């Protein structure tokens, strides 16, 4: 299975008010293992970044002036994700912004090309009633995010990859890996042969005396015969 861990940064929170993408970060997994392939780009949004977004990402308007526009990287981005399962945290946010950018270049919608899995939904099912932000999940699942001083699409995609694998640990064991393990188990069982009759060890006199003394103590605590005597004597 080919999966793409995806995260985005934007000029603001509301796509319907014309806010735009300023960064996309993607990491490729195949059979739940990172392949080393990534897609990462900053984008010129042709508008100002909200103060709140600047504070969270550390990205300034001037930094993006010489960066490509989404139309310039759309083909490369779509080629990278095409046919994969997209994994994102609060996926509706990222998907909404990507769909808005795709609409501007006449490229349809993301769901026509990929499947989409939302780790926020997974986390809420697994940890109902708890905080399930990316930082909270990193802390709960033992993922080191000490270097996350600011939000960044590629940085957060890397963290999300670890969070996703921890959230779904044990779910990928039904394929080739389990067949191999079963085969190894079968070889082990086949190779095991009892060549000597098991030896029965009987309690000695001292052990029997110690056992009886313990039963007497239990009788006193039980106010009569303890359960051992009732069942076995």
C-alpha positions as CSV (number, residue, x, y, z in Angstrom):
1,X,0.0,0.0,0.0
2,X,1.3,3.5,-0.9
3,X,0.4,6.3,1.5
4,X,1.3,10.0,1.6
5,X,1.5,11.8,4.9
6,X,0.4,15.3,4.1
7,X,0.4,18.7,5.9
8,X,-0.1,22.2,4.8
9,X,0.4,25.8,6.1
10,X,-1.9,28.6,5.0
11,X,-2.2,32.4,5.1
12,X,-5.2,32.0,7.5
13,X,-7.8,29.6,8.7
14,X,-10.7,30.3,6.4
15,X,-10.5,29.1,2.9
16,X,-13.9,30.6,2.0
17,X,-12.4,34.1,2.7
18,X,-9.7,33.6,0.1
19,X,-6.9,32.4,2.3
20,X,-4.3,30.4,0.4
21,X,-1.7,27.7,0.8
22,X,1.9,28.8,1.6
23,X,3.5,25.5,2.2
24,X,2.9,21.8,1.4
25,X,4.8,18.9,2.9
26,X,4.4,15.2,1.9
27,X,6.2,12.0,3.0
28,X,5.7,8.7,1.1
29,X,5.2,5.4,2.9
30,X,5.0,2.1,1.2
31,X,3.9,-0.9,3.3
32,X,4.0,1.5,6.3
33,X,7.7,2.2,5.8
34,X,9.1,5.6,4.8
35,X,10.7,5.4,1.3
36,X,12.7,8.6,1.6
37,X,10.7,10.3,-1.1
38,X,9.2,13.6,-0.2
39,X,7.4,16.5,-1.8
40,X,8.0,19.9,-0.2
41,X,7.4,23.4,-1.5
42,X,6.7,26.9,-0.2
43,X,4.1,28.9,-2.3
44,X,3.6,32.5,-3.2
45,X,-0.1,33.1,-2.2
46,X,-0.5,36.5,-3.8
47,X,-1.9,37.9,-0.6
48,X,-0.8,38.8,2.9
49,X,-0.4,36.3,5.7
50,X,-2.6,36.8,8.8
51,X,-0.7,37.8,11.9
52,X,-1.9,34.6,13.6
53,X,-0.5,32.4,10.8
54,X,2.8,34.3,10.9
55,X,3.1,33.7,14.6
56,X,2.5,30.0,14.3
57,X,4.6,29.3,11.2
58,X,7.3,32.0,11.4
59,X,6.8,32.6,7.7
60,X,6.9,36.2,6.5
61,X,5.3,37.7,3.4
62,X,8.7,38.7,2.0
63,X,10.0,35.2,2.2
64,X,7.3,34.0,-0.2
65,X,7.7,36.6,-2.9
66,X,10.1,34.6,-5.0
67,X,8.5,31.2,-4.4
68,X,6.4,29.4,-7.0
69,X,2.7,29.7,-7.2
70,X,0.5,26.6,-6.9
71,X,-0.1,26.6,-10.6
72,X,3.6,26.2,-11.1
73,X,3.9,23.0,-9.0
74,X,0.4,21.5,-9.4
75,X,1.5,18.9,-12.0
76,X,4.4,17.7,-9.8
77,X,2.3,17.6,-6.7
78,X,-0.5,15.7,-8.3
79,X,2.0,13.2,-9.8
80,X,3.5,12.6,-6.4
81,X,0.2,11.9,-4.6
82,X,-1.8,10.3,-7.5
83,X,-3.4,7.0,-6.5
84,X,-2.2,7.0,-2.9
85,X,-4.0,7.1,0.4
86,X,-3.6,10.6,1.8
87,X,-3.1,10.7,5.6
88,X,-3.7,14.1,7.2
89,X,-4.5,15.4,10.7
90,X,-7.9,17.3,10.6
91,X,-7.9,16.4,6.9
92,X,-10.9,18.5,6.1
93,X,-8.8,21.6,6.6
94,X,-5.9,20.6,4.3
95,X,-8.2,19.1,1.7
96,X,-10.4,22.2,1.6
97,X,-7.4,24.4,0.9
98,X,-5.9,22.0,-1.7
99,X,-9.3,21.7,-3.4
100,X,-9.5,25.5,-3.6
101,X,-6.1,25.6,-5.3
102,X,-7.0,22.7,-7.6
103,X,-10.2,24.6,-8.6
104,X,-8.1,27.6,-9.6
105,X,-6.1,25.5,-12.1
106,X,-9.1,23.5,-13.3
107,X,-7.8,20.2,-11.8
108,X,-10.9,18.8,-10.1
109,X,-10.9,17.7,-6.5
110,X,-8.5,15.7,-4.4
111,X,-11.0,12.8,-3.8
112,X,-11.1,12.1,-7.5
113,X,-7.4,11.0,-7.3
114,X,-6.8,9.7,-3.8
115,X,-8.3,8.1,-0.8
116,X,-8.2,10.3,2.4
117,X,-7.7,9.2,6.0
118,X,-8.1,11.6,8.9
119,X,-5.8,10.8,11.9
120,X,-7.9,13.2,14.0
121,X,-10.9,10.9,13.5
122,X,-8.7,7.9,14.4
123,X,-7.4,9.6,17.5
124,X,-10.9,10.7,18.7
125,X,-12.1,7.1,18.4
126,X,-9.1,5.7,20.3
127,X,-8.9,8.5,22.9
128,X,-12.4,9.9,23.3
129,X,-12.8,13.0,25.4
130,X,-9.1,13.8,25.4
131,X,-7.0,16.4,23.6
132,X,-6.0,15.1,20.2
133,X,-3.9,17.8,18.7
134,X,-0.7,16.7,17.0
135,X,1.3,17.9,20.0
136,X,-1.0,16.1,22.5
137,X,-0.7,12.9,20.5
138,X,3.1,13.2,20.3
139,X,3.2,13.4,24.1
140,X,0.7,10.6,24.6
141,X,2.3,8.2,22.1
142,X,5.9,8.9,22.9
143,X,6.8,10.8,19.7
144,X,9.6,13.3,20.3
145,X,8.4,16.8,19.2
146,X,10.8,18.8,21.3
147,X,12.2,20.4,18.1
148,X,8.8,21.7,17.0
149,X,9.0,25.3,18.0
150,X,7.0,26.5,15.0
151,X,4.6,24.7,12.7
152,X,6.0,23.6,9.4
153,X,4.4,21.4,6.7
154,X,7.3,19.0,6.3
155,X,8.3,18.9,10.0
156,X,4.6,18.2,10.9
157,X,4.3,15.6,8.2
158,X,7.3,13.8,9.8
159,X,5.7,13.9,13.2
160,X,2.4,12.8,11.9
161,X,4.0,9.8,10.2
162,X,5.3,8.6,13.6
163,X,1.9,9.4,15.2
164,X,0.0,7.5,12.6
165,X,2.2,4.4,12.8
166,X,1.8,4.5,16.6
167,X,-1.9,5.0,16.4
168,X,-2.3,2.1,14.0
169,X,0.3,-0.3,15.5
170,X,-0.8,-3.9,15.0
171,X,-3.1,-3.1,12.1
172,X,-0.5,-3.9,9.4
173,X,0.3,-7.5,10.6
174,X,-2.2,-9.4,8.3
175,X,-0.1,-9.5,5.1
176,X,3.3,-10.9,4.2
177,X,4.8,-10.3,7.6
178,X,2.2,-12.5,9.4
179,X,2.5,-15.2,6.7
180,X,6.3,-15.3,7.3
181,X,5.9,-15.4,11.1
182,X,3.4,-18.2,10.7
183,X,5.8,-20.2,8.6
184,X,8.6,-19.7,11.1
185,X,6.3,-20.8,13.9
186,X,5.4,-23.9,11.9
187,X,9.1,-24.8,11.4
188,X,9.7,-24.3,15.1
189,X,6.9,-26.6,16.1
190,X,7.8,-29.2,13.6
191,X,11.4,-29.2,14.8
192,X,10.4,-29.7,18.4
193,X,10.4,-33.4,19.4
194,X,10.2,-34.9,22.9
195,X,13.0,-37.4,23.1
196,X,12.9,-38.1,26.9
197,X,9.8,-38.9,28.9
198,X,9.2,-35.9,31.3
199,X,10.3,-36.5,34.8
200,X,7.7,-36.1,37.6
201,X,9.1,-34.3,40.6
202,X,7.3,-35.2,43.9
203,X,7.3,-33.0,47.0
204,X,9.7,-34.2,49.8
205,X,8.8,-34.6,53.4
206,X,10.0,-31.1,54.3
207,X,8.0,-29.5,51.5
208,X,4.9,-31.4,52.6
209,X,5.3,-30.2,56.2
210,X,5.7,-26.6,55.0
211,X,2.6,-26.9,52.9
212,X,0.6,-28.3,55.8
213,X,1.8,-25.4,58.0
214,X,0.6,-22.9,55.4
215,X,-2.8,-24.6,55.2
216,X,-3.2,-24.4,59.0
217,X,-2.6,-20.6,58.8
218,X,-5.2,-20.4,55.9
219,X,-7.7,-22.5,57.9
220,X,-7.4,-20.0,60.8
221,X,-8.0,-17.0,58.5
222,X,-10.9,-18.7,56.8
223,X,-12.6,-19.6,60.2
224,X,-12.7,-23.3,59.1
225,X,-11.4,-25.2,56.2
226,X,-9.7,-23.1,53.6
227,X,-10.7,-23.5,49.9
228,X,-7.7,-25.8,49.2
229,X,-8.9,-28.4,51.7
230,X,-12.4,-28.2,50.4
231,X,-11.4,-28.8,46.8
232,X,-8.5,-31.2,47.1
233,X,-8.7,-33.1,50.4
